[in-house]
Each structure stands twice: as structure tokens, then as C-alpha cells.
Amino acid sequence: MKIVISSQGEEKDSLMDSRFGRCEYFCIYNTEDGNFKVIENTAVNSSAGAGVEAANLVLKENINAVVTGNVGPHANEVLKRSNIKIFTSDLKKISDIIEEYKENKLKEFNS
């Protein structure tokens, strides 16, 4: 299973970014093999529709879940339509969020 976490940086020690569409990076973690990958959020400077653009970007990575602080209504719709679960977290290190995800300690986002 692949999870994507909105991030302020490119390392596991980076803090999560509370913004989904306007975060700088997305950290992608594969729970099955431990693979960790970072992609730049090309939607960060969009004048409009950043959330939808960001959602479409991460969907190309064949993800199963998103962890972020907040997802706007349009991005939420795109992700839900693709059966992607959305979880929320407080600002923490990416590595801590990964552990909380593995332990089923994250709250599911309800729009």
C-alpha cells in the first residue's frame, strides 16, 4: 500500500505540511517494501485549482491513501472518486506519521 504525505521538505525528518494543494513536496511511502520517494508538487504555484492539480499528480503514483492537515473540497472530491482514503494529522515529522499510519492511529478525514 502506498501513502502520500504532504511535506515541507524532502526527508523523513521533514515536517508534514498542513496544506495539501500548496505543499512543496509529497513524500510517498510504500508500506509493503519500505520504499520512500519524494516528488515536487508542481501545483504549488498555480493561480487556481492547486488542490485538484495536486490530487491528479499524486494519483499518477498509484497511491492508496493521503495524509495531510487539510484537503479542500475539490481535491477531496477527486481523491474520493478514486477511492483514496484521506487521513489527517497534526504537524509532525514524516517518519512519525508513517509510524502512526502503520499503527492505525490517524484520523480519517470526513468532509
N, CA, C and O atoms as a GROMACS GRO file, in nm:
protein
  444
    1MET      N    1   0.084  -0.118   0.000
    1MET     CA    2   0.000   0.000   0.000
    1MET      C    3   0.089   0.124   0.000
    1MET      O    4   0.187   0.131   0.074
    2LYS      N    5   0.054   0.221  -0.082
    2LYS     CA    6   0.131   0.345  -0.089
    2LYS      C    7   0.051   0.458  -0.025
    2LYS      O    8  -0.067   0.479  -0.053
    3ILE      N    9   0.121   0.531   0.063
    3ILE     CA   10   0.060   0.651   0.122
    3ILE      C   11   0.141   0.772   0.079
    3ILE      O   12   0.263   0.764   0.062
    4VAL      N   13   0.072   0.883   0.062
    4VAL     CA   14   0.140   1.008   0.027
    4VAL      C   15   0.113   1.107   0.140
    4VAL      O   16   0.001   1.118   0.189
    5ILE      N   17   0.219   1.178   0.179
    5ILE     CA   18   0.210   1.274   0.289
    5ILE      C   19   0.254   1.410   0.237
    5ILE      O   20   0.362   1.423   0.180
    6SER      N   21   0.172   1.512   0.258
    6SER     CA   22   0.212   1.648   0.218
    6SER      C   23   0.327   1.691   0.308
    6SER      O   24   0.321   1.674   0.430
    7SER      N   25   0.432   1.747   0.249
    7SER     CA   26   0.554   1.771   0.325
    7SER      C   27   0.615   1.908   0.298
    7SER      O   28   0.600   1.965   0.190
    8GLN      N   29   0.686   1.958   0.400
    8GLN     CA   30   0.761   2.083   0.387
    8GLN      C   31   0.901   2.059   0.332
    8GLN      O   32   0.968   2.154   0.292
    9GLY      N   33   0.945   1.933   0.331
    9GLY     CA   34   1.080   1.903   0.287
    9GLY      C   35   1.089   1.767   0.221
    9GLY      O   36   0.988   1.701   0.197
   10GLU      N   37   1.213   1.726   0.191
   10GLU     CA   38   1.237   1.605   0.113
   10GLU      C   39   1.288   1.487   0.195
   10GLU      O   40   1.327   1.385   0.138
   11GLU      N   41   1.289   1.498   0.326
   11GLU     CA   42   1.346   1.394   0.412
   11GLU      C   43   1.239   1.338   0.505
   11GLU      O   44   1.135   1.400   0.527
   12LYS      N   45   1.266   1.219   0.559
   12LYS     CA   46   1.174   1.160   0.656
   12LYS      C   47   1.166   1.243   0.784
   12LYS      O   48   1.068   1.234   0.859
   13ASP      N   49   1.269   1.324   0.810
   13ASP     CA   50   1.268   1.411   0.927
   13ASP      C   51   1.201   1.545   0.901
   13ASP      O   52   1.190   1.627   0.992
   14SER      N   53   1.157   1.568   0.778
   14SER     CA   54   1.086   1.692   0.744
   14SER      C   55   0.950   1.692   0.813
   14SER      O   56   0.896   1.587   0.847
   15LEU      N   57   0.896   1.811   0.832
   15LEU     CA   58   0.762   1.823   0.889
   15LEU      C   59   0.657   1.809   0.781
   15LEU      O   60   0.676   1.850   0.666
   16MET      N   61   0.544   1.751   0.821
   16MET     CA   62   0.430   1.747   0.731
   16MET      C   63   0.386   1.891   0.703
   16MET      O   64   0.403   1.978   0.788
   17ASP      N   65   0.332   1.915   0.587
   17ASP     CA   66   0.272   2.044   0.553
   17ASP      C   67   0.122   2.028   0.571
   17ASP      O   68   0.064   1.932   0.521
   18SER      N   69   0.060   2.120   0.641
   18SER     CA   70  -0.084   2.109   0.666
   18SER      C   71  -0.167   2.134   0.540
   18SER      O   72  -0.286   2.101   0.537
   19ARG      N   73  -0.105   2.191   0.438
   19ARG     CA   74  -0.177   2.223   0.314
   19ARG      C   75  -0.152   2.111   0.212
   19ARG      O   76  -0.038   2.075   0.187
   20PHE      N   77  -0.258   2.059   0.156
   20PHE     CA   78  -0.242   1.955   0.054
   20PHE      C   79  -0.202   2.017  -0.080
   20PHE      O   80  -0.096   1.985  -0.133
   21GLY      N   81  -0.285   2.102  -0.134
   21GLY     CA   82  -0.261   2.157  -0.268
   21GLY      C   83  -0.143   2.251  -0.278
   21GLY      O   84  -0.086   2.266  -0.386
   22ARG      N   85  -0.105   2.313  -0.170
   22ARG     CA   86   0.002   2.413  -0.172
   22ARG      C   87   0.129   2.369  -0.100
   22ARG      O   88   0.216   2.452  -0.072
   23CYS      N   89   0.141   2.241  -0.069
   23CYS     CA   90   0.265   2.194  -0.006
   23CYS      C   91   0.377   2.195  -0.109
   23CYS      O   92   0.352   2.195  -0.230
   24GLU      N   93   0.500   2.195  -0.062
   24GLU     CA   94   0.616   2.195  -0.153
   24GLU      C   95   0.643   2.057  -0.212
   24GLU      O   96   0.679   2.044  -0.329
   25TYR      N   97   0.625   1.953  -0.130
   25TYR     CA   98   0.661   1.817  -0.170
   25TYR      C   99   0.556   1.717  -0.126
   25TYR      O  100   0.475   1.744  -0.037
   26PHE      N  101   0.558   1.602  -0.190
   26PHE     CA  102   0.480   1.487  -0.146
   26PHE      C  103   0.578   1.373  -0.119
   26PHE      O  104   0.657   1.335  -0.206
   27CYS      N  105   0.572   1.319   0.002
   27CYS     CA  106   0.651   1.202   0.038
   27CYS      C  107   0.562   1.079   0.018
   27CYS      O  108   0.450   1.073   0.068
   28ILE      N  109   0.614   0.983  -0.057
   28ILE     CA  110   0.538   0.862  -0.087
   28ILE      C  111   0.608   0.744  -0.021
   28ILE      O  112   0.726   0.718  -0.045
   29TYR      N  113   0.533   0.674   0.062
   29TYR     CA  114   0.588   0.562   0.136
   29TYR      C  115   0.511   0.435   0.102
   29TYR      O  116   0.388   0.433   0.108
   30ASN      N  117   0.584   0.331   0.066
   30ASN     CA  118   0.524   0.202   0.036
   30ASN      C  119   0.533   0.116   0.162
   30ASN      O  120   0.642   0.080   0.205
   31THR      N  121   0.419   0.083   0.220
   31THR     CA  122   0.417   0.006   0.344
   31THR      C  123   0.461  -0.138   0.325
   31THR      O  124   0.497  -0.205   0.422
   32GLU      N  125   0.458  -0.187   0.203
   32GLU     CA  126   0.493  -0.327   0.178
   32GLU      C  127   0.643  -0.350   0.168
   32GLU      O  128   0.695  -0.450   0.218
   33ASP      N  129   0.714  -0.257   0.102
   33ASP     CA  130   0.858  -0.278   0.085
   33ASP      C  131   0.945  -0.169   0.150
   33ASP      O  132   1.067  -0.174   0.141
   34GLY      N  133   0.882  -0.071   0.214
   34GLY     CA  134   0.956   0.034   0.283
   34GLY      C  135   1.016   0.139   0.191
   34GLY      O  136   1.091   0.225   0.237
   35ASN      N  137   0.985   0.134   0.061
   35ASN     CA  138   1.039   0.231  -0.033
   35ASN      C  139   0.986   0.371  -0.002
   35ASN      O  140   0.867   0.389   0.025
   36PHE      N  141   1.075   0.469  -0.004
   36PHE     CA  142   1.041   0.608   0.025
   36PHE      C  143   1.084   0.694  -0.093
   36PHE      O  144   1.198   0.687  -0.138
   37LYS      N  145   0.992   0.772  -0.143
   37LYS     CA  146   1.016   0.854  -0.262
   37LYS      C  147   0.958   0.993  -0.237
   37LYS      O  148   0.858   1.006  -0.166
   38VAL      N  149   1.019   1.094  -0.294
   38VAL     CA  150   0.970   1.231  -0.280
   38VAL      C  151   0.950   1.290  -0.419
   38VAL      O  152   1.036   1.276  -0.507
   39ILE      N  153   0.836   1.354  -0.438
   39ILE     CA  154   0.813   1.426  -0.564
   39ILE      C  155   0.779   1.571  -0.530
   39ILE      O  156   0.719   1.601  -0.427
   40GLU      N  157   0.818   1.659  -0.619
   40GLU     CA  158   0.787   1.801  -0.603
   40GLU      C  159   0.642   1.825  -0.643
   40GLU      O  160   0.593   1.768  -0.740
   41ASN      N  161   0.575   1.909  -0.568
   41ASN     CA  162   0.437   1.945  -0.601
   41ASN      C  163   0.439   2.056  -0.705
   41ASN      O  164   0.464   2.172  -0.671
   42THR      N  165   0.414   2.021  -0.828
   42THR     CA  166   0.415   2.120  -0.937
   42THR      C  167   0.294   2.213  -0.933
   42THR      O  168   0.289   2.311  -1.006
   43ALA      N  169   0.197   2.183  -0.848
   43ALA     CA  170   0.076   2.265  -0.837
   43ALA      C  171   0.092   2.379  -0.736
   43ALA      O  172   0.004   2.464  -0.726
   44VAL      N  173   0.202   2.381  -0.663
   44VAL     CA  174   0.218   2.474  -0.552
   44VAL      C  175   0.199   2.620  -0.592
   44VAL      O  176   0.147   2.699  -0.514
   45ASN      N  177   0.239   2.658  -0.710
   45ASN     CA  178   0.228   2.798  -0.753
   45ASN      C  179   0.114   2.825  -0.850
   45ASN      O  180   0.111   2.930  -0.913
   46SER      N  181   0.022   2.731  -0.862
   46SER     CA  182  -0.093   2.751  -0.952
   46SER      C  183  -0.178   2.867  -0.903
   46SER      O  184  -0.197   2.885  -0.782
   47SER      N  185  -0.228   2.944  -0.996
   47SER     CA  186  -0.310   3.059  -0.957
   47SER      C  187  -0.447   3.014  -0.908
   47SER      O  188  -0.510   3.083  -0.827
   48ALA      N  189  -0.494   2.901  -0.955
   48ALA     CA  190  -0.622   2.845  -0.911
   48ALA      C  191  -0.621   2.695  -0.936
   48ALA      O  192  -0.551   2.647  -1.025
   49GLY      N  193  -0.699   2.623  -0.858
   49GLY     CA  194  -0.711   2.479  -0.879
   49GLY      C  195  -0.592   2.397  -0.834
   49GLY      O  196  -0.571   2.287  -0.884
   50ALA      N  197  -0.514   2.448  -0.739
   50ALA     CA  198  -0.394   2.377  -0.693
   50ALA      C  199  -0.429   2.242  -0.631
   50ALA      O  200  -0.356   2.145  -0.651
   51GLY      N  201  -0.538   2.235  -0.558
   51GLY     CA  202  -0.576   2.110  -0.493
   51GLY      C  203  -0.608   2.000  -0.592
   51GLY      O  204  -0.564   1.886  -0.576
   52VAL      N  205  -0.684   2.034  -0.694
   52VAL     CA  206  -0.720   1.935  -0.796
   52VAL      C  207  -0.596   1.893  -0.873
   52VAL      O  208  -0.577   1.774  -0.901
   53GLU      N  209  -0.512   1.989  -0.909
   53GLU     CA  210  -0.388   1.958  -0.981
   53GLU      C  211  -0.298   1.868  -0.897
   53GLU      O  212  -0.238   1.773  -0.949
   54ALA      N  213  -0.287   1.898  -0.768
   54ALA     CA  214  -0.205   1.816  -0.678
   54ALA      C  215  -0.264   1.676  -0.663
   54ALA      O  216  -0.190   1.578  -0.661
   55ALA      N  217  -0.396   1.666  -0.654
   55ALA     CA  218  -0.461   1.535  -0.643
   55ALA      C  219  -0.431   1.451  -0.767
   55ALA      O  220  -0.398   1.334  -0.755
   56ASN      N  221  -0.443   1.510  -0.883
   56ASN     CA  222  -0.414   1.437  -1.006
   56ASN      C  223  -0.267   1.397  -1.015
   56ASN      O  224  -0.235   1.291  -1.069
   57LEU      N  225  -0.179   1.480  -0.962
   57LEU     CA  226  -0.036   1.448  -0.961
   57LEU      C  227  -0.009   1.324  -0.877
   57LEU      O  228   0.061   1.233  -0.922
   58VAL      N  229  -0.063   1.318  -0.756
   58VAL     CA  230  -0.035   1.203  -0.669
   58VAL      C  231  -0.108   1.078  -0.715
   58VAL      O  232  -0.062   0.967  -0.688
   59LEU      N  233  -0.220   1.093  -0.783
   59LEU     CA  234  -0.292   0.976  -0.834
   59LEU      C  235  -0.207   0.901  -0.938
   59LEU      O  236  -0.221   0.780  -0.953
   60LYS      N  237  -0.120   0.972  -1.007
   60LYS     CA  238  -0.031   0.908  -1.105
   60LYS      C  239   0.068   0.814  -1.038
   60LYS      O  240   0.129   0.730  -1.105
   61GLU      N  241   0.086   0.827  -0.906
   61GLU     CA  242   0.180   0.743  -0.831
   61GLU      C  243   0.114   0.616  -0.777
   61GLU      O  244   0.176   0.542  -0.701
   62ASN      N  245  -0.011   0.590  -0.817
   62ASN     CA  246  -0.085   0.471  -0.774
   62ASN      C  247  -0.091   0.458  -0.621
   62ASN      O  248  -0.061   0.354  -0.565
   63ILE      N  249  -0.131   0.567  -0.557
   63ILE     CA  250  -0.139   0.570  -0.412
   63ILE      C  251  -0.271   0.509  -0.364
   63ILE      O  252  -0.366   0.492  -0.440
   64ASN      N  253  -0.274   0.477  -0.234
   64ASN     CA  254  -0.394   0.423  -0.172
   64ASN      C  255  -0.450   0.516  -0.065
   64ASN      O  256  -0.568   0.508  -0.030
   65ALA      N  257  -0.366   0.606  -0.013
   65ALA     CA  258  -0.409   0.695   0.095
   65ALA      C  259  -0.328   0.823   0.094
   65ALA      O  260  -0.215   0.827   0.046
   66VAL      N  261  -0.388   0.929   0.149
   66VAL     CA  262  -0.325   1.060   0.163
   66VAL      C  263  -0.328   1.096   0.310
   66VAL      O  264  -0.426   1.073   0.380
   67VAL      N  265  -0.217   1.155   0.358
   67VAL     CA  266  -0.212   1.209   0.493
   67VAL      C  267  -0.172   1.355   0.481
   67VAL      O  268  -0.070   1.388   0.421
   68THR      N  269  -0.253   1.443   0.538
   68THR     CA  270  -0.229   1.586   0.530
   68THR      C  271  -0.302   1.654   0.646
   68THR      O  272  -0.366   1.588   0.727
   69GLY      N  273  -0.292   1.784   0.653
   69GLY     CA  274  -0.364   1.858   0.755
   69GLY      C  275  -0.505   1.894   0.710
   69GLY      O  276  -0.600   1.883   0.787
   70ASN      N  277  -0.516   1.936   0.584
   70ASN     CA  278  -0.646   1.978   0.532
   70ASN      C  279  -0.650   1.959   0.382
   70ASN      O  280  -0.551   1.982   0.312
   71VAL      N  281  -0.764   1.915   0.333
   71VAL     CA  282  -0.788   1.897   0.190
   71VAL      C  283  -0.909   1.981   0.152
   71VAL      O  284  -1.014   1.973   0.217
   72GLY      N  285  -0.895   2.062   0.048
   72GLY     CA  286  -1.007   2.142   0.001
   72GLY      C  287  -1.115   2.056  -0.062
   72GLY      O  288  -1.091   1.939  -0.094
   73PRO      N  289  -1.233   2.112  -0.081
   73PRO     CA  290  -1.346   2.034  -0.131
   73PRO      C  291  -1.326   1.974  -0.271
   73PRO      O  292  -1.372   1.863  -0.297
   74HIS      N  293  -1.259   2.045  -0.359
   74HIS     CA  294  -1.240   1.995  -0.495
   74HIS      C  295  -1.138   1.882  -0.499
   74HIS      O  296  -1.159   1.781  -0.567
   75ALA      N  297  -1.028   1.898  -0.427
   75ALA     CA  298  -0.928   1.791  -0.419
   75ALA      C  299  -0.988   1.670  -0.348
   75ALA      O  300  -0.962   1.556  -0.388
   76ASN      N  301  -1.066   1.693  -0.245
   76ASN     CA  302  -1.132   1.586  -0.172
   76ASN      C  303  -1.220   1.504  -0.267
   76ASN      O  304  -1.222   1.381  -0.262
   77GLU      N  305  -1.292   1.573  -0.352
   77GLU     CA  306  -1.382   1.506  -0.448
   77GLU      C  307  -1.302   1.418  -0.545
   77GLU      O  308  -1.340   1.304  -0.571
   78VAL      N  309  -1.193   1.471  -0.597
   78VAL     CA  310  -1.108   1.396  -0.690
   78VAL      C  311  -1.053   1.270  -0.623
   78VAL      O  312  -1.057   1.162  -0.682
   79LEU      N  313  -1.003   1.284  -0.503
   79LEU     CA  314  -0.945   1.170  -0.431
   79LEU      C  315  -1.051   1.067  -0.393
   79LEU      O  316  -1.030   0.947  -0.409
   80LYS      N  317  -1.165   1.113  -0.344
   80LYS     CA  318  -1.272   1.021  -0.305
   80LYS      C  319  -1.324   0.944  -0.426
   80LYS      O  320  -1.355   0.825  -0.416
   81ARG      N  321  -1.335   1.011  -0.540
   81ARG     CA  322  -1.381   0.945  -0.662
   81ARG      C  323  -1.287   0.832  -0.704
   81ARG      O  324  -1.329   0.737  -0.769
   82SER      N  325  -1.162   0.844  -0.667
   82SER     CA  326  -1.062   0.742  -0.699
   82SER      C  327  -1.043   0.642  -0.584
   82SER      O  328  -0.949   0.563  -0.584
   83ASN      N  329  -1.134   0.648  -0.487
   83ASN     CA  330  -1.131   0.557  -0.371
   83ASN      C  331  -1.003   0.568  -0.287
   83ASN      O  332  -0.954   0.469  -0.234
   84ILE      N  333  -0.952   0.689  -0.277
   84ILE     CA  334  -0.834   0.715  -0.196
   84ILE      C  335  -0.880   0.759  -0.057
   84ILE      O  336  -0.960   0.852  -0.043
   85LYS      N  337  -0.830   0.692   0.046
   85LYS     CA  338  -0.863   0.731   0.183
   85LYS      C  339  -0.778   0.852   0.219
   85LYS      O  340  -0.662   0.863   0.180
   86ILE      N  341  -0.839   0.943   0.295
   86ILE     CA  342  -0.770   1.065   0.338
   86ILE      C  343  -0.765   1.065   0.490
   86ILE      O  344  -0.867   1.048   0.557
   87PHE      N  345  -0.644   1.085   0.543
   87PHE     CA  346  -0.624   1.091   0.687
   87PHE      C  347  -0.564   1.225   0.723
   87PHE      O  348  -0.495   1.287   0.642
   88THR      N  349  -0.592   1.271   0.845
   88THR     CA  350  -0.536   1.397   0.891
   88THR      C  351  -0.438   1.371   1.005
   88THR      O  352  -0.445   1.270   1.074
   89SER      N  353  -0.348   1.467   1.021
   89SER     CA  354  -0.250   1.460   1.128
   89SER      C  355  -0.213   1.601   1.169
   89SER      O  356  -0.232   1.697   1.094
   90ASP      N  357  -0.161   1.611   1.290
   90ASP     CA  358  -0.102   1.737   1.334
   90ASP      C  359   0.036   1.748   1.270
   90ASP      O  360   0.085   1.651   1.212
   91LEU      N  361   0.097   1.866   1.279
   91LEU     CA  362   0.230   1.885   1.224
   91LEU      C  363   0.330   1.801   1.301
   91LEU      O  364   0.358   1.826   1.418
   92LYS      N  365   0.384   1.702   1.233
   92LYS     CA  366   0.483   1.610   1.290
   92LYS      C  367   0.582   1.575   1.182
   92LYS      O  368   0.564   1.609   1.065
   93LYS      N  369   0.688   1.505   1.223
   93LYS     CA  370   0.784   1.455   1.125
   93LYS      C  371   0.717   1.348   1.039
   93LYS      O  372   0.631   1.273   1.085
   94ILE      N  373   0.760   1.342   0.914
   94ILE     CA  374   0.708   1.241   0.821
   94ILE      C  375   0.726   1.101   0.878
   94ILE      O  376   0.636   1.019   0.868
   95SER      N  377   0.842   1.074   0.936
   95SER     CA  378   0.870   0.941   0.993
   95SER      C  379   0.770   0.906   1.103
   95SER      O  380   0.729   0.790   1.114
   96ASP      N  381   0.731   1.003   1.185
   96ASP     CA  382   0.634   0.979   1.291
   96ASP      C  383   0.495   0.951   1.233
   96ASP      O  384   0.421   0.866   1.284
   97ILE      N  385   0.461   1.021   1.128
   97ILE     CA  386   0.330   1.000   1.064
   97ILE      C  387   0.325   0.861   1.001
   97ILE      O  388   0.222   0.794   1.009
   98ILE      N  389   0.433   0.818   0.941
   98ILE     CA  390   0.439   0.683   0.883
   98ILE      C  391   0.414   0.579   0.992
   98ILE      O  392   0.338   0.484   0.971
   99GLU      N  393   0.477   0.596   1.107
   99GLU     CA  394   0.457   0.501   1.217
   99GLU      C  395   0.313   0.503   1.267
   99GLU      O  396   0.255   0.398   1.293
  100GLU      N  397   0.255   0.622   1.279
  100GLU     CA  398   0.116   0.632   1.324
  100GLU      C  399   0.022   0.568   1.222
  100GLU      O  400  -0.078   0.505   1.260
  101TYR      N  401   0.054   0.582   1.094
  101TYR     CA  402  -0.028   0.518   0.992
  101TYR      C  403  -0.022   0.367   1.007
  101TYR      O  404  -0.125   0.299   1.003
  102LYS      N  405   0.097   0.313   1.023
  102LYS     CA  406   0.115   0.168   1.039
  102LYS      C  407   0.040   0.115   1.161
  102LYS      O  408  -0.008   0.002   1.161
  103GLU      N  409   0.030   0.198   1.265
  103GLU     CA  410  -0.036   0.157   1.390
  103GLU      C  411  -0.185   0.194   1.392
  103GLU      O  412  -0.251   0.181   1.495
  104ASN      N  413  -0.238   0.240   1.278
  104ASN     CA  414  -0.380   0.279   1.265
  104ASN      C  415  -0.420   0.386   1.367
  104ASN      O  416  -0.529   0.379   1.424
  105LYS      N  417  -0.334   0.484   1.389
  105LYS     CA  418  -0.360   0.589   1.486
  105LYS      C  419  -0.405   0.721   1.424
  105LYS      O  420  -0.432   0.817   1.497
  106LEU      N  421  -0.413   0.728   1.291
  106LEU     CA  422  -0.452   0.852   1.225
  106LEU      C  423  -0.603   0.862   1.212
  106LEU      O  424  -0.672   0.760   1.202
  107LYS      N  425  -0.654   0.985   1.214
  107LYS     CA  426  -0.797   1.007   1.197
  107LYS      C  427  -0.830   1.016   1.049
  107LYS      O  428  -0.759   1.081   0.972
  108GLU      N  429  -0.939   0.950   1.009
  108GLU     CA  430  -0.983   0.961   0.871
  108GLU      C  431  -1.054   1.095   0.853
  108GLU      O  432  -1.133   1.136   0.938
  109PHE      N  433  -1.023   1.162   0.742
  109PHE     CA  434  -1.082   1.293   0.710
  109PHE      C  435  -1.226   1.272   0.665
  109PHE      O  436  -1.253   1.193   0.575
  110ASN      N  437  -1.316   1.346   0.727
  110ASN     CA  438  -1.457   1.342   0.687
  110ASN      C  439  -1.496   1.480   0.638
  110ASN      O  440  -1.490   1.578   0.712
  111SER      N  441  -1.534   1.487   0.511
  111SER     CA  442  -1.568   1.618   0.454
  111SER      C  443  -1.711   1.653   0.487
  111SER      O  444  -1.759   1.759   0.448
   0.00000   0.00000   0.00000
